[in-house]
């Protein structure tokens, strides 16, 4: 493969959303913002809900809304991909392969903006309702250390997660 270019694939249980060459993959993990370039150190990490950007070899940028998952970066001989001239594993064929596995993900162009806006409005109303019933506006669900978890806290956490997913979808769709 040309210098600086590596293989990438993004897969969900329903479909392979992306497969091809890239110059960079940018995402958030629990360790922070992460940019993968050719020759990256091998790693397996979580992928947090948010935008994943794949900068393609030809200059295009593919944006995806990813709602959690895992990413593996492999570096070694013959990882350029099957059917490619440099996939033989011979001298000088070391490359990088990025595999992102997500339970739920979608490409920016596939996002139904009207549906995402409805989901955001519904989730925002649910969050506000649950916070007002709990008598708090303190941010994400959860009490002070040592307090027992209440069913309302679990509902609030779920509502906040739904709100975050809708916001991510809208952010990715807007570019």
C-alpha positions in Angstrom: 0.0 0.0 0.0 1.1 3.6 -0.6 2.8 5.1 2.4 0.4 6.4 5.0 -2.5 4.4 3.8 -4.0 1.5 5.6 -7.0 -0.8 5.6 -10.2 0.1 7.6 -13.5 -1.6 8.1 -16.5 -0.6 10.2 -19.0 -3.4 10.9 -22.3 -3.7 12.8 -24.4 -6.8 13.3 -26.6 -5.6 10.4 -24.0 -4.5 7.8 -20.5 -3.7 6.8 -20.7 0.1 6.7 -17.3 0.8 5.4 -14.4 -1.1 3.9 -11.4 0.3 2.1 -8.3 2.5 2.4 -7.8 5.3 4.8 -5.2 7.9 5.9 -6.7 8.4 9.4 -9.4 7.3 11.7 -10.5 9.7 14.5 -12.7 8.7 17.4 -13.3 8.8 21.2 -12.4 6.0 23.6 -12.5 6.0 27.4 -8.9 7.1 27.2 -9.8 10.2 25.2 -9.6 11.4 21.6 -7.7 8.9 19.4 -6.3 9.3 15.9 -5.1 6.2 14.2 -2.5 6.6 11.4 -0.6 4.0 9.4 1.9 2.2 11.6 -0.1 2.9 14.8 0.8 0.8 17.8 -1.5 -2.3 17.9 -4.3 -1.7 20.3 -7.8 -2.9 21.3 -9.9 -0.2 22.8 -13.5 0.8 23.5 -15.3 3.3 21.3 -17.6 5.8 23.0 -20.8 7.1 21.6 -19.8 9.9 19.2 -18.7 10.8 15.8 -16.1 8.6 14.0 -14.2 10.3 11.1 -12.5 8.2 8.5 -10.2 10.2 6.2 -10.1 8.3 3.0 -7.0 7.9 0.7 -8.6 10.1 -2.0 -9.3 12.9 0.4 -13.0 12.3 1.2 -14.1 12.2 4.8 -16.6 9.6 5.9 -18.5 10.6 9.1 -20.3 8.0 11.2 -22.5 8.2 14.3 -21.3 5.3 16.4 -23.1 4.3 19.6 -20.4 2.4 21.4 -18.2 -0.5 20.3 -14.7 -1.7 20.1 -11.7 -1.0 17.8 -8.7 -3.2 17.0 -5.6 -1.9 15.3 -3.3 -4.5 13.9 0.2 -3.9 12.4 2.1 -6.6 10.6 3.0 -8.3 7.4 0.2 -9.0 4.9 -2.4 -6.9 6.6 -3.1 -4.7 3.6 -6.1 -6.8 2.7 -7.0 -9.8 0.6 -6.6 -9.6 -3.1 -4.2 -6.7 -3.0 -0.8 -6.8 -4.6 1.0 -6.1 -1.3 -0.9 -8.6 0.8 1.7 -11.3 0.2 3.5 -10.8 3.4 6.8 -10.4 1.6 9.5 -7.9 2.5 8.3 -4.4 2.9 4.6 -5.3 3.0 4.0 -4.3 6.7 0.8 -2.4 7.0 -1.9 -1.5 9.4 -5.5 -2.7 9.6 -8.3 -1.0 11.7 -11.4 -2.9 12.5 -14.2 -1.1 14.3 -17.1 -3.2 15.6 -20.2 -1.3 16.7 -23.5 -2.6 17.9 -25.2 0.5 16.3 -23.7 2.9 13.8 -24.7 4.7 10.7 -23.1 6.8 8.0 -23.9 10.6 8.0 -25.8 10.4 4.7 -28.1 7.6 6.1 -29.3 9.5 9.1 -33.0 10.5 9.1 -32.6 14.1 10.5 -36.4 14.5 11.2 -36.5 11.3 13.1 -33.3 12.2 15.1 -34.8 15.6 16.0 -38.0 13.9 17.2 -35.9 11.5 19.3 -33.9 14.3 20.7 -37.1 16.2 21.7 -38.6 13.2 23.3 -35.5 12.3 25.2 -35.0 15.9 26.4 -38.6 16.0 27.7 -38.1 12.7 29.4 -34.8 13.9 31.0 -36.4 17.1 32.2 -39.4 15.2 33.6 -37.2 12.7 35.5 -35.0 15.5 36.9 -38.0 17.5 38.0 -39.6 14.5 39.8 -36.3 13.8 41.5 -36.1 17.5 42.5 -32.7 18.0 40.9 -31.0 19.6 38.0 -27.5 18.4 39.0 -26.5 16.9 35.7 -26.1 13.2 34.9 -28.0 10.7 37.1 -26.5 9.5 40.3 -26.4 10.7 43.8 -23.7 11.5 46.3 -21.1 8.8 47.0 -22.6 6.2 49.4 -26.2 6.8 48.4 -28.2 3.8 47.2 -29.3 3.6 43.6 -32.9 4.3 42.9 -35.0 3.1 40.0 -35.5 6.7 39.0 -31.7 7.0 38.6 -31.6 4.1 36.2 -34.4 5.7 34.2 -32.6 9.0 34.1 -29.4 7.4 33.0 -31.3 5.6 30.1 -33.0 8.9 29.1 -29.7 10.8 29.1 -28.1 8.1 27.0 -31.0 8.3 24.5 -30.6 12.1 24.4 -26.8 11.7 23.8 -27.5 9.2 20.9 -29.9 11.6 19.3 -27.5 14.6 19.7 -24.7 12.5 18.1 -26.8 11.6 15.1 -27.7 15.2 14.5 -24.1 16.4 15.0 -22.9 13.8 12.4 -25.7 14.6 10.0 -24.9 18.3 10.1 -21.2 17.7 9.3 
